[in-house]
Structures are given as structure tokens and as C-alpha cells.
Amino acid sequence: MRKKPEHHLQLRVRELGQLFNSMDPTPFLNKDLDREAEAFIETWAAEFSSDSRLRITIHLEHLPAEGDPSAIMIEAIHNYFDHKAGLTRSELKHLLRDGRISLVIGIAFVTLCLIAVDVIGQLGTGAVVGTARESLMIVGWVAMWRPLQIFLYDWWPLLRLMRVYKAISHAHV
């Protein structure tokens, strides 16, 4: 059995509050991380495969006057990235739903265009009829662009991002 690779991030901050978004009034456990800290952690974690084990060590220059901040930092990071994974999962779900709706609309539209191509073809031949047939065929297939884009390209970056967030939410902090 192959051992999962382990990657370690060492993060240095002056004080605990520097890790969190100062504009967010909620308590530490539910508080948003500072945008720069979030981006730094996310960019670091995105470099590794989703099956990697992640370790994050946070060095505080000034410890808070009361209590051990370890539990707060661990839970805050896990909660924040678990929440982001949930948001990304929801975004992926909505994208795939939009893809299914777009696919049904696209298939219906391309079918109508191909029927119209056949009807126009029965009207005769000539430059105008040929141009109309080709135009309808092109327009019909262009209507399939969006569902194909969703199902071929748009979903997998969201899945990758969701896996990164999940990996961070399970990181040893």
C-alpha cells in the first residue's frame, strides 16, 4: 500500500487576530479568515494532489493574554474551509443543473432547426435555400455550445477546488 504524501505549511503571524477578517464581527470559530491568509493557504494546498495529507503549523509571535489559541485556530480553519467546500459543492450542483436544462433546450432547438432544414430542402434548390439550410444547421449546433462547455470544461475546476477545500478542512493544524 502506497503511503500518502504529506506536505507542511508553516505560517507566521504576529497575533491571532491577523489570521481572521477584521471586518467580520462573528466569534473566532465562525469567523472568516483574512483574505490574504486564505489565499495563501489555498494556493499552497492547490499545488498538491487531493489525496495528500496536509499539515499547517501556525506560529504566533504574541500569544493571547487568555487561554491557548490552538483549539480556536484549528477549529476556525477546519470550519472555514469546510464551509467553502460546501459552497463550492452547491455551485457545482447548480452548474450541472444549468447544464442539464441547457442540454434539454439545446437538443430541442437543434431538433427544430434540423426539421426546418429538411422542410426548406423540400422547397427546392438554389443559393438562398442552400444558405438558409446551412445557416439553420449552424445556428442549431451553436445552441449546443453552452451545455457542451459545461459538461466538458466548466465542472472539473469546481470539483478540484472543492477537493482542495476538503483537504484543507481535514488538515492537521
KOLPAZA-75174 format. One record per residue (C-alpha): x, y, z. Coordinates in steps of 0.02 Angstrom, whole numbers. Layout:
<pt c1="X" c2="Y" c3="Z"/>
...
This chain:
<pt c1="0" c2="0" c3="0"/>
<pt c1="68" c2="170" c3="-51"/>
<pt c1="89" c2="300" c3="86"/>
<pt c1="0" c2="464" c3="52"/>
<pt c1="120" c2="610" c3="27"/>
<pt c1="125" c2="736" c3="167"/>
<pt c1="151" c2="923" c3="142"/>
<pt c1="185" c2="1050" c3="277"/>
<pt c1="147" c2="1237" c3="280"/>
<pt c1="224" c2="1349" c3="411"/>
<pt c1="126" c2="1510" c3="433"/>
<pt c1="192" c2="1653" c3="540"/>
<pt c1="78" c2="1788" c3="610"/>
<pt c1="105" c2="1922" c3="742"/>
<pt c1="-59" c2="1892" c3="833"/>
<pt c1="-212" c2="1782" c3="821"/>
<pt c1="-322" c2="1921" c3="751"/>
<pt c1="-208" c2="1936" c3="599"/>
<pt c1="-270" c2="1766" c3="540"/>
<pt c1="-452" c2="1824" c3="533"/>
<pt c1="-551" c2="1951" c3="432"/>
<pt c1="-557" c2="2107" c3="541"/>
<pt c1="-721" c2="2163" c3="461"/>
<pt c1="-813" c2="2004" c3="515"/>
<pt c1="-898" c2="2031" c3="685"/>
<pt c1="-933" c2="1846" c3="720"/>
<pt c1="-837" c2="1745" c3="851"/>
<pt c1="-673" c2="1663" c3="802"/>
<pt c1="-743" c2="1488" c3="769"/>
<pt c1="-865" c2="1553" c3="638"/>
<pt c1="-760" c2="1699" c3="579"/>
<pt c1="-697" c2="1720" c3="401"/>
<pt c1="-511" c2="1703" c3="378"/>
<pt c1="-412" c2="1853" c3="319"/>
<pt c1="-417" c2="1856" c3="128"/>
<pt c1="-228" c2="1853" c3="112"/>
<pt c1="-211" c2="1709" c3="236"/>
<pt c1="-350" c2="1613" c3="148"/>
<pt c1="-272" c2="1641" c3="-24"/>
<pt c1="-100" c2="1591" c3="40"/>
<pt c1="-164" c2="1428" c3="117"/>
<pt c1="-273" c2="1388" c3="-33"/>
<pt c1="-134" c2="1421" c3="-160"/>
<pt c1="-14" c2="1314" c3="-61"/>
<pt c1="-137" c2="1169" c3="-46"/>
<pt c1="-187" c2="1177" c3="-230"/>
<pt c1="-10" c2="1130" c3="-280"/>
<pt c1="-31" c2="953" c3="-214"/>
<pt c1="-139" c2="804" c3="-262"/>
<pt c1="-305" c2="787" c3="-173"/>
<pt c1="-250" c2="628" c3="-84"/>
<pt c1="-106" c2="717" c3="3"/>
<pt c1="-103" c2="739" c3="191"/>
<pt c1="-86" c2="921" c3="236"/>
<pt c1="-7" c2="994" c3="394"/>
<pt c1="-20" c2="1177" c3="439"/>
<pt c1="85" c2="1249" c3="578"/>
<pt c1="41" c2="1424" c3="636"/>
<pt c1="173" c2="1519" c3="733"/>
<pt c1="108" c2="1663" c3="839"/>
<pt c1="233" c2="1796" c3="889"/>
<pt c1="119" c2="1863" c3="1026"/>
<pt c1="10" c2="1739" c3="1119"/>
<pt c1="-161" c2="1800" c3="1177"/>
<pt c1="-174" c2="1851" c3="1360"/>
<pt c1="-303" c2="1718" c3="1399"/>
<pt c1="-304" c2="1535" c3="1350"/>
<pt c1="-220" c2="1426" c3="1222"/>
<pt c1="-263" c2="1484" c3="1045"/>
<pt c1="-228" c2="1313" c3="967"/>
<pt c1="-406" c2="1248" c3="978"/>
<pt c1="-476" c2="1411" c3="909"/>
<pt c1="-358" c2="1409" c3="759"/>
<pt c1="-387" c2="1225" c3="721"/>
<pt c1="-575" c2="1237" c3="727"/>
<pt c1="-581" c2="1404" c3="636"/>
<pt c1="-476" c2="1340" c3="490"/>
<pt c1="-571" c2="1175" c3="479"/>
<pt c1="-741" c2="1261" c3="490"/>
<pt c1="-697" c2="1395" c3="363"/>
<pt c1="-631" c2="1278" c3="229"/>
<pt c1="-769" c2="1150" c3="260"/>
<pt c1="-894" c2="1292" c3="232"/>
<pt c1="-803" c2="1343" c3="71"/>
<pt c1="-809" c2="1161" c3="12"/>
<pt c1="-996" c2="1160" c3="43"/>
<pt c1="-1019" c2="1322" c3="-54"/>
<pt c1="-917" c2="1254" c3="-199"/>
<pt c1="-1017" c2="1090" c3="-195"/>
<pt c1="-1176" c2="1192" c3="-206"/>
<pt c1="-1104" c2="1294" c3="-351"/>
<pt c1="-1058" c2="1133" c3="-441"/>
<pt c1="-1232" c2="1062" c3="-412"/>
<pt c1="-1311" c2="1220" c3="-485"/>
<pt c1="-1192" c2="1220" c3="-633"/>
<pt c1="-1235" c2="1039" c3="-675"/>
<pt c1="-1421" c2="1077" c3="-657"/>
<pt c1="-1400" c2="1225" c3="-776"/>
<pt c1="-1305" c2="1108" c3="-893"/>
<pt c1="-1448" c2="983" c3="-894"/>
<pt c1="-1575" c2="1121" c3="-928"/>
<pt c1="-1464" c2="1194" c3="-1064"/>
<pt c1="-1443" c2="1021" c3="-1140"/>
<pt c1="-1631" c2="992" c3="-1150"/>
<pt c1="-1658" c2="1164" c3="-1226"/>
<pt c1="-1511" c2="1140" c3="-1346"/>
<pt c1="-1572" c2="968" c3="-1405"/>
<pt c1="-1748" c2="1035" c3="-1430"/>
<pt c1="-1683" c2="1184" c3="-1527"/>
<pt c1="-1562" c2="1086" c3="-1636"/>
<pt c1="-1702" c2="962" c3="-1673"/>
<pt c1="-1817" c2="1104" c3="-1729"/>
<pt c1="-1677" c2="1177" c3="-1835"/>
<pt c1="-1643" c2="1009" c3="-1920"/>
<pt c1="-1829" c2="985" c3="-1954"/>
<pt c1="-1833" c2="1161" c3="-2030"/>
<pt c1="-1679" c2="1116" c3="-2135"/>
<pt c1="-1774" c2="965" c3="-2206"/>
<pt c1="-1930" c2="1070" c3="-2240"/>
<pt c1="-1828" c2="1204" c3="-2328"/>
<pt c1="-1736" c2="1068" c3="-2426"/>
<pt c1="-1902" c2="1008" c3="-2495"/>
<pt c1="-1939" c2="1183" c3="-2561"/>
<pt c1="-1807" c2="1168" c3="-2693"/>
<pt c1="-1628" c2="1212" c3="-2727"/>
<pt c1="-1534" c2="1372" c3="-2755"/>
<pt c1="-1417" c2="1490" c3="-2666"/>
<pt c1="-1549" c2="1564" c3="-2549"/>
<pt c1="-1617" c2="1393" c3="-2499"/>
<pt c1="-1441" c2="1323" c3="-2476"/>
<pt c1="-1390" c2="1473" c3="-2371"/>
<pt c1="-1546" c2="1459" c3="-2263"/>
<pt c1="-1518" c2="1272" c3="-2235"/>
<pt c1="-1334" c2="1293" c3="-2189"/>
<pt c1="-1374" c2="1442" c3="-2076"/>
<pt c1="-1508" c2="1345" c3="-1981"/>
<pt c1="-1392" c2="1196" c3="-1962"/>
<pt c1="-1253" c2="1306" c3="-1892"/>
<pt c1="-1371" c2="1401" c3="-1775"/>
<pt c1="-1442" c2="1236" c3="-1713"/>
<pt c1="-1272" c2="1164" c3="-1670"/>
<pt c1="-1212" c2="1328" c3="-1594"/>
<pt c1="-1359" c2="1312" c3="-1473"/>
<pt c1="-1270" c2="1157" c3="-1404"/>
<pt c1="-1114" c2="1258" c3="-1362"/>
<pt c1="-1162" c2="1302" c3="-1182"/>
<pt c1="-1211" c2="1126" c3="-1123"/>
<pt c1="-1055" c2="1055" c3="-1203"/>
<pt c1="-948" c2="1188" c3="-1120"/>
<pt c1="-1024" c2="1147" c3="-951"/>
<pt c1="-1007" c2="958" c3="-967"/>
<pt c1="-836" c2="958" c3="-1048"/>
<pt c1="-745" c2="1101" c3="-962"/>
<pt c1="-835" c2="1202" c3="-827"/>
<pt c1="-870" c2="1069" c3="-695"/>
<pt c1="-699" c2="996" c3="-662"/>
<pt c1="-613" c2="1156" c3="-597"/>
<pt c1="-752" c2="1169" c3="-467"/>
<pt c1="-728" c2="987" c3="-419"/>
<pt c1="-541" c2="1016" c3="-400"/>
<pt c1="-571" c2="1170" c3="-293"/>
<pt c1="-695" c2="1076" c3="-185"/>
<pt c1="-565" c2="939" c3="-157"/>
<pt c1="-434" c2="1069" c3="-109"/>
<pt c1="-553" c2="1146" c3="18"/>
<pt c1="-596" c2="974" c3="88"/>
<pt c1="-411" c2="930" c3="103"/>
<pt c1="-378" c2="1091" c3="199"/>
<pt c1="-531" c2="1062" c3="309"/>
<pt c1="-455" c2="895" c3="359"/>
<pt c1="-277" c2="960" c3="376"/>
<pt c1="-182" c2="933" c3="537"/>
<pt c1="-166" c2="1108" c3="610"/>
